[in-house]
Amino acid sequence: MDKIKEGPHAKRRGWLKNNNPPGDPSKAPRCGAKTRQKTSCRAPAMSNGRCRMHGGKSTGPKTPEGRKKCEMAKYRHGNFSKWMMNNRSEYRRITREARAMIEKMKEKAKSD
């Protein structure tokens, strides 16, 4: 009985990791995008016809739900949101009014 080698260079039998089907990557279709060296890219293409490096930039979310999801993905804490800034300014206004009332009450108490 022959022993099965273990390690990174061992021959695999059956399916690949993550249930990917076995295949010969050298026979995969090529990307073909123009590289910086002015040659065509030789990386295997994905389903969109380009490789992972030349797949193209994202055009962003199109639907209102997608835009909202994208907006919430970069939302951190909300300290500088309009709602929070309005709350802070309202709190400062109320505090100023309260301090002014206290000062008036102190002056009235001194005069009595």
C-alpha positions as CSV (number, residue, x, y, z in Angstrom):
1,M,0.0,0.0,0.0
2,D,1.5,3.3,-1.0
3,K,1.6,6.1,1.6
4,I,-0.2,9.4,0.9
5,K,2.2,12.4,1.2
6,E,1.1,15.2,3.4
7,G,2.0,18.8,3.0
8,P,1.6,21.6,0.6
9,H,3.1,19.7,-2.4
10,A,1.1,16.5,-1.9
11,K,-1.2,15.4,-4.8
12,R,-4.8,15.9,-4.0
13,R,-7.4,13.3,-4.7
14,G,-11.0,14.2,-5.2
15,W,-12.5,17.6,-4.5
16,L,-10.5,20.6,-3.6
17,K,-10.9,22.7,-0.5
18,N,-14.3,24.3,0.2
19,N,-16.0,21.8,-2.2
20,N,-14.5,23.4,-5.3
21,P,-14.4,21.0,-8.3
22,P,-11.0,19.8,-9.4
23,G,-9.7,21.2,-12.7
24,D,-6.6,22.3,-14.6
25,P,-6.1,26.0,-14.1
26,S,-3.9,26.2,-17.1
27,K,-6.9,25.4,-19.3
28,A,-9.0,28.2,-17.8
29,P,-9.9,31.2,-20.0
30,R,-7.5,34.1,-19.6
31,C,-8.3,37.7,-18.5
32,G,-6.6,39.4,-21.5
33,A,-6.6,42.9,-20.0
34,K,-3.7,45.1,-21.0
35,T,-1.0,45.2,-18.2
36,R,1.5,47.9,-17.4
37,Q,4.0,46.1,-19.6
38,K,1.6,46.5,-22.5
39,T,1.1,42.7,-22.7
40,S,-2.2,40.9,-22.1
41,C,-2.9,39.6,-18.6
42,R,-2.4,35.8,-18.2
43,A,-4.4,35.3,-15.0
44,P,-7.4,33.0,-15.1
45,A,-10.6,34.9,-15.7
46,M,-13.6,34.9,-13.4
47,S,-17.2,34.5,-14.6
48,N,-17.3,38.2,-15.6
49,G,-14.5,37.5,-18.1
50,R,-11.8,39.4,-16.2
51,C,-9.4,38.3,-13.4
52,R,-9.5,39.4,-9.8
53,M,-7.0,42.2,-10.5
54,H,-8.8,43.6,-13.6
55,G,-12.4,43.0,-12.7
56,G,-13.2,46.7,-12.9
57,K,-14.2,49.2,-10.2
58,S,-17.4,48.9,-8.4
59,T,-20.1,51.3,-9.7
60,G,-21.7,51.5,-6.3
61,P,-25.2,50.6,-5.0
62,K,-28.1,51.3,-7.4
63,T,-31.2,50.7,-5.3
64,P,-32.3,52.9,-2.3
65,E,-31.9,49.9,0.0
66,G,-28.4,49.3,-1.2
67,R,-27.5,53.0,-0.8
68,K,-28.9,52.9,2.8
69,K,-26.9,49.7,3.5
70,C,-23.7,51.3,2.2
71,E,-24.4,54.5,4.3
72,M,-24.8,52.4,7.4
73,A,-21.7,50.4,6.8
74,K,-19.5,53.5,7.3
75,Y,-21.6,54.9,10.2
76,R,-19.4,54.8,13.3
77,H,-20.9,56.6,16.3
78,G,-23.0,59.5,15.1
79,N,-21.3,62.2,17.2
80,F,-21.3,64.5,14.1
81,S,-24.7,63.6,12.6
82,K,-27.2,66.4,12.2
83,W,-29.5,64.9,14.8
84,M,-26.7,64.7,17.4
85,M,-25.4,68.2,16.6
86,N,-28.9,69.7,17.0
87,N,-29.3,67.9,20.3
88,R,-26.0,69.3,21.6
89,S,-26.9,72.9,20.5
90,E,-30.4,72.5,22.1
91,Y,-28.7,71.3,25.3
92,R,-26.3,74.2,25.3
93,R,-29.2,76.7,24.8
94,I,-31.2,75.2,27.7
95,T,-28.0,75.3,29.9
96,R,-27.4,79.0,29.1
97,E,-31.0,79.8,30.0
98,A,-30.9,77.9,33.2
99,R,-27.6,79.6,34.3
100,A,-29.2,83.0,33.5
101,M,-32.2,82.1,35.6
102,I,-29.9,81.1,38.5
103,E,-28.0,84.4,38.2
104,K,-31.3,86.3,38.3
105,M,-32.4,84.4,41.4
106,K,-29.1,85.0,43.1
107,E,-29.3,88.8,42.4
108,K,-32.9,88.8,43.7
109,A,-31.9,87.0,46.8
110,K,-29.1,89.5,47.5
111,S,-31.4,92.5,47.0
112,D,-34.0,91.1,49.5
